Amino acid sequence: MLDFMGSSEGRNNCFIEVEVQNHMILHGFDAENKEILEEVVVEKPLKKFLAVARIQSVSEKYILTTYAFGRYVYWEYKGSYQKLKRKIQKASEE
C-alpha cells in the first residue's frame, strides 16, 4: 500500500525491526463515524519485529498496521521517517 515501496508482491515474508512505544488500537467506528481508539501508554520503548505486509501507511510519527480481528494499530516509532522508509524498501527488495 505504500507508494514508495512499489508492488506489494513478495512482501509477505519480509520483516523489519522497529523501536516502538505508545500506540493506539483502532477498534472500529461509532455511529457518527468517529474512530473508537484505545490508547496504550508504554513506559519505555521496545523493539518489535514487524511484518512489512502488515504496514498500511507510515507518517513522520506513526506506522499504521493491521492487527487481529480486523483492527488496526497506530505505532509511535523511534527514529526518522527516512531511515524507516529505507528499511522497508530494503526488506521489500530481499
C-alpha positions as CSV (number, residue, x, y, z in Angstrom):
1,M,0.0,0.0,0.0
2,L,3.0,2.3,0.4
3,D,3.6,4.0,-2.9
4,F,7.4,4.3,-2.4
5,M,7.7,0.6,-2.0
6,G,6.3,-0.3,-5.4
7,S,4.5,-3.6,-5.7
8,S,3.2,-5.4,-2.6
9,E,4.2,-8.8,-4.2
10,G,6.8,-10.7,-2.2
11,R,6.3,-8.7,0.9
12,N,4.5,-11.5,2.9
13,N,7.7,-12.9,4.4
14,C,9.7,-9.6,4.9
15,F,10.2,-8.3,8.4
16,I,11.9,-5.2,9.8
17,E,12.9,-4.3,13.3
18,V,11.5,-1.1,14.7
19,E,11.6,0.6,18.0
20,V,8.1,1.5,19.2
21,Q,6.5,2.9,22.3
22,N,3.0,4.2,22.8
23,H,0.3,3.0,20.4
24,M,-3.4,3.3,19.6
25,I,-5.6,0.4,18.7
26,L,-8.4,1.3,16.3
27,H,-11.4,-0.9,17.2
28,G,-13.8,0.5,14.7
29,F,-16.1,3.4,14.3
30,D,-19.0,4.8,16.3
31,A,-22.5,5.8,14.9
32,E,-21.1,9.2,13.9
33,N,-18.2,7.5,12.0
34,K,-15.6,8.6,14.6
35,E,-12.7,6.3,15.4
36,I,-13.0,4.2,18.5
37,L,-9.4,4.3,19.8
38,E,-7.8,2.6,22.8
39,E,-4.6,4.5,23.8
40,V,-1.8,2.4,25.2
41,V,1.0,4.2,27.1
42,V,4.2,2.2,27.4
43,E,6.8,3.1,30.0
44,K,9.8,2.6,27.7
45,P,10.4,1.8,24.1
46,L,10.7,-1.8,22.9
47,K,12.0,-3.5,19.8
48,K,9.4,-5.1,17.6
49,F,9.9,-7.4,14.6
50,L,7.2,-6.2,12.2
51,A,5.9,-7.9,9.0
52,V,6.2,-5.4,6.2
53,A,3.0,-6.9,4.7
54,R,1.0,-5.6,7.7
55,I,2.1,-2.0,7.1
56,Q,-0.8,0.2,5.7
57,S,0.9,3.6,5.9
58,V,3.7,5.5,7.5
59,S,3.8,9.1,8.7
60,E,6.6,11.0,10.5
61,K,5.2,9.8,13.8
62,Y,3.2,6.6,13.3
63,I,3.2,3.3,11.5
64,L,-0.3,2.1,10.8
65,T,-0.5,-1.7,10.7
66,T,-3.2,-4.3,10.5
67,Y,-4.0,-6.2,13.7
68,A,-6.0,-9.1,15.0
69,F,-9.8,-9.3,14.4
70,G,-10.0,-6.6,11.8
71,R,-8.4,-3.9,13.9
72,Y,-5.6,-1.5,13.1
73,V,-2.7,-0.1,15.3
74,Y,-1.0,3.2,15.1
75,W,2.5,2.6,16.4
76,E,4.5,5.6,17.6
77,Y,8.0,4.8,16.4
78,K,11.5,6.0,17.3
79,G,13.9,7.2,14.6
80,S,13.5,9.1,11.4
81,Y,10.9,8.7,8.7
82,Q,13.7,8.5,6.0
83,K,15.5,5.7,7.9
84,L,12.3,3.7,8.3
85,K,11.5,4.2,4.6
86,R,14.9,2.8,3.6
87,K,14.4,-0.2,6.0
88,I,11.1,-1.0,4.4
89,Q,12.4,-0.6,0.8
90,K,15.4,-2.8,1.6
91,A,13.3,-5.5,3.2
92,S,11.0,-5.5,0.2
93,E,13.8,-6.0,-2.2
94,E,15.2,-9.0,-0.5
